[in-house]
Amino acid sequence: MTATTEEQRQQRDNLVQVRGIADIGDDRGYLRVAGYSRSPGDIPLTQALVRQYGLRKGDLIEGTAASRRSGNASANGNRHANGNASANGNGNASANGNGHGNGNGHANGKRNANVNGNDNGNGDGNGNGTGNGGGRDGRAVVAVVSINGMPPGEAVGRPRFDDLTPVYPNQRFRLEDGDTSATARIIDLVSPIGKGQRGLIVAPPKAGKTMVLKTIAHAIATAYPEVHLMLVLVGERPEEVTDLRRSVRGEVVSSTFDQSPDDHVRAAELAIERAKRLAELGRDVVVLLDSLTRLGRAYNLAAPRAAAPSAAASLRRRCSRRASSSARRAAWKRAARSRSCPPP
């Protein structure tokens, strides 16, 4: 068996099937394999792969990833023979010359093949080795099998959500057909819900808003199984998330209160992008968000804050005067220390 055939067999054995949600930003993208939040197993998506398949944020991708052991490595001895090199996800490359001596080359993880797999590692010594890293566990997506359940060739020609035509709701959800409780009957009588409609539940704390959302979710999932139901929970308690996952027959996206505001914003935005991708395919999607108040608070906490003005700058704006001479500037400095306006 030749060396080329052996390398191909090793690469084939190291390929793994992956499935996740595409989270694509301005300069980088990741395949979220553990739901809508960040996780150590997330796999980077290269810009070349995004452009090749026309990937969009919120796409459900199924593909093939190369594991840590399949990183490419090569080495050449200094003399007559070629060396063999190996590389792992930590970015360390080693090379052994087959000629008159053994040379070891090491790649610096900070500059070359690091844990996140951003660059290629180069080793120096008697043998020269290069290694390609992947994600945190050394994986990298090498091929896309399906996008939202479609072949990649068909997904390229799908419409964009911004190009779709919004219309008024013309199809109604009858909640009492899927739930016989009084809550579903009252909503049908007082505030009926239609496809394409936006609604807001306003109530004081501890009034049972989550129970109303649970009733709506149960009714829609029972009476309209063709509808894709998404329940987005922001800042909820972990035990309540578990209860909703067990009771609601739909997709539950959660970011609990022990996570950062950035995680709340990221999970909510990715869930909305996922709903847009399904709407582009002609699917009916219902998104239930709990709660809008906590999401707004997370946006406020995650927003960048401007630097506080200095005392002298605040004093200048408050007094509306300008220092034009050295004596005036000295007076301003003394006034800033005493936090009072200088005399005119």
N, C-alpha and C positions, 0 to 999 in steps of 0.2 A: 504494500500500500504506500503510495507516494505521500510526501509531506502535505501537498495541496489537498488531497483527498482527506487526510487526517484532520486538517484544519477545518475543512467544510463540515465534517462530521461533528467536530467539537462545537462549532458555531450552531449547527442545527440542534444539537442536544441542549444548548444553553438558551434557546429561544423559549419565551414564555408568553402565554396569552394574557392580555391585560384588558381592563374595561373600566371606564371612568368618565367624568365630566370634564370637558375642556374649559380651563380658566385661562383666557388669553388676554394679556394686557398690551401696553404700548410697545414694550421692548422684550418681553419674555412671556412664555406660556407654560402651563403645567397641566398634567392629567391628574385630576383629583380622584384617586382610587378608593377613598374611604368616605364617600358622601360629598358634601358641598364645602366642608371645612378643610383647612390644611392638615396634613398628616406626614409623618416621616416617610411613608411609602410613595409620595407623589413623584411622578415621572416628568422630567422636563420635555417640552415640545419645542423643537427648533423652528425658527422662522421659515426655513426652507420647506419643512413639512407642512406648516400652516399654509403657505402659499401654494404648494403643490396640490393639496386636497381642498383648498378653500375652506378651511376650518373656521368656525365662529365660536364665540364665547357661549357656553351652554350646550354645545353639541355632546351627545352621548357617543363615545368613540369606543370601538372594539378593534384591537390591533395586536401586534406582536412587538415584544420588547426583548432586547438582548440583556441577559443577566450579567452580573459582575465579571464572571470568568471569561466572557466573550469579548472583553476589551482587546483592541488590536494592538499588537506589539511586534516590534522587529528589532533586530540587532545585528551588527556586523563587527566581527573581530578585526583587530588591527592588522593581523598578518594574513595567513593563507586561507583561513576557514571562516565560515559564517557562524555567528553565535546565535543562541536561542534566547528570547526575552519573554518575560511574562509581566502582566500589569493587572492590578486589582483596582477596585473603586476608590481606594484611599490614595491613589496616584503614585504608588511606589513601583518602579520598574527595575528589573534586574536582568543582566545579560551575561552569559557564559560563553567564552570563545572556545571553539573546538580545536584551535591550533595549538600554539606552544604555551598557552597560559590561559587562566580564567580571569576575566575582568568583570567587575560588578558596577553597574551604573544605577544611581538612585535619582528619582524625580522629586522635586520639591512640591509638596501639595499646595502651597500658597501661590506659586507662580505657574505651575504646569497642570498636571492632572489632579485636581482636587476632589474633595468628596462630592461636590455638587456637579462635577463633570463639565465645568465650563470650558476648559481648554485641554490641550494635549500635553502629556508629560514627556520630557526629554531627559534621557539619562546619559551621563558621561562616564568615561573610564576606558578600559581596554575594549569593552563592547559598548555600542551606542544603542540605547533602547528607547522606544516611544510607546506611550500607553494612552488610550482614550477612556475617560471616565464617563459615568452616567449620572443617575440621580443619587440620592443619599445612600441608597443601597446598591449603587452601581448600575442601575438599569437605564435604558434609553429606548424610546420608541423608534423602531426601524421600519414599520409598515402599518398601514391602516386597512383593516378588513371591511368595516362598515361604519357608517355615520348615521346615527339615529335610525338604525335598522335597515338602511339602504346601502347599496354598493356605492363606493366613492364616486364612480362616474355619474351616477344619477343625482347625487347630492350637490354636485357643482352647479346644476341648472335650477336649483330651488329659488323661489322669490325671497326678497328681503322683507323683514317685518315693516320697515318704514315705508315700503312701496305698496303695502296693502291698503285697502279702502275701509275706513271705519264707518259703521252704520249704527243706527239705533237698535236696541234689542227688539227682536221680533219673535223670539221663541222663549217660552216661559218654563221655568222649573217649578213643578208642583211638588213641594216638599212633603206634603201629607201622603203622597203615594209611596214614599220610602220610609216615613217615620210617622207613627200614629200618635205621637205626643201632642200635648196642647201647644207647645212652643212652635212646632212646625205648622200647625193649623192657624195660629195667630199670625205668623209671618206671611202665610199665603193670603190672609184676609187684609192685613194692615199694610204690609210692605212686600209685595210679591217680587221675586227675583227672576230676572231673565238672563239669557246668554248675552254677554257683552256689557253687563251692567256693573257699575261700581256702587258699593255701599259701605256705610260706616256705622258701627255700633257704638253709641255714646251712652255711658252709664257710669255711676259712681263706683269707687273701688269696692270689691267684694260683692258685686251685684249679680255675678253669674255670667259674665260675658264669655268666658271660655266654654261654659256649658252650652251657650247658644251656638257658638261656633262648632262644637262637637255635634250638636243636633243637626245643623245644616250639613256638615260633612257626612254624617251617617245617612241622611235622607238622600243626598245626591249620589253617594256611592251605591246605595241600594236600588234606587229607581232609575238611575242613568249610569250604567256600568261602562258605557262607551266614553264617558267624560273622564279626562285625566285630572284627578284631584290632587292638589298640592296644599299641604298645611305647613306654613312657615312660622316657626316659633322663635322669637327673639327675646333673649333675657329670661326665659322660663326656668323653673326649677327642674333639675334632672329627673326627679321622680315623676313629675307631671309629664315630661316628654315621654318617658317610658309608658305611662298610662295611655297617652294618646296614640303611641305607636301600636299598642295592643288593641285599641278599641276602634281606630279609624282605618278603614280599608282604602288607603291612598298613600301617596308619597309624603313622608314627613321630613321636613328640613328644619334642623334645630341648631341653635347657637345658645347654649345655656348661660346663666348669669355669671358663672365662674370663668367665662372667656372674655377676651378683651373687646372693647368697642370696635376695633378694626375687624375682628372676626365676625361680629354681628353684621357690620355693613357688607363685608365680603360675601357672607352666606346669603343675605337677602338679595343682593344684586345678582349673584350667580343664579339664584332660584328664579328671579324674574327673567333673566336671559334664557334660562331653560324653558320657561313658559313661552317665550317668543319663538324659540326654535320649533316647538311643537305646533304653535299657531301657523308658522310658515308652511307646515306640512298638511294643514287643513284640519288639525285636531281641535276639539273643544277642550279648553283648559279652565279650571276654576282654582283660583289662588285665595286661600284664607290666611290672613296675617294676624298674628297675635304677638306683640301688640304694636300698633303704630306709634304709640307714645314712647315706648322703650327704643324703637328704631330711630325716632327723631332725636332722642337723648344720645344714642350712640353716634349719630352723625355729628352732633355738637361736640362730643368728646373727642372724636377722631379728626375733626377739622384742625388744620394747622393754625396756631395762634401767632399773632404779630407780637414783636418785641415791645415791651413796655417803654414808653418814652422816658427820657431822663428828667430829673427835677428841673434842670435849667431850661430844657425845651418846653416843658409844661408851663413854667413860669413865663416864658416869652409869649406863648399863646394866650395865657390868661391876662397878661398886662398889655399885649398888643403894642410893644415898642421894640425898636431895633437898636443894637449897640453900634455906634459909628466911630468911636474913638477909643484909644487905649484906656482913658479914664472911665468912659462909659462901660467898657468891657469889664474892668475891675469892679465897678459898682454892681454889674450883673452877677459876677462871681460871688461877691459878698452877699447879695440878696438871695442867691440860690442856696447858700449855706444857712441863712437865717429863714428861708422859705417865706420871704415877704417881697413885695414889689419895691424896687428902688425909687427914689424921688425923681421927678422929671428933670 
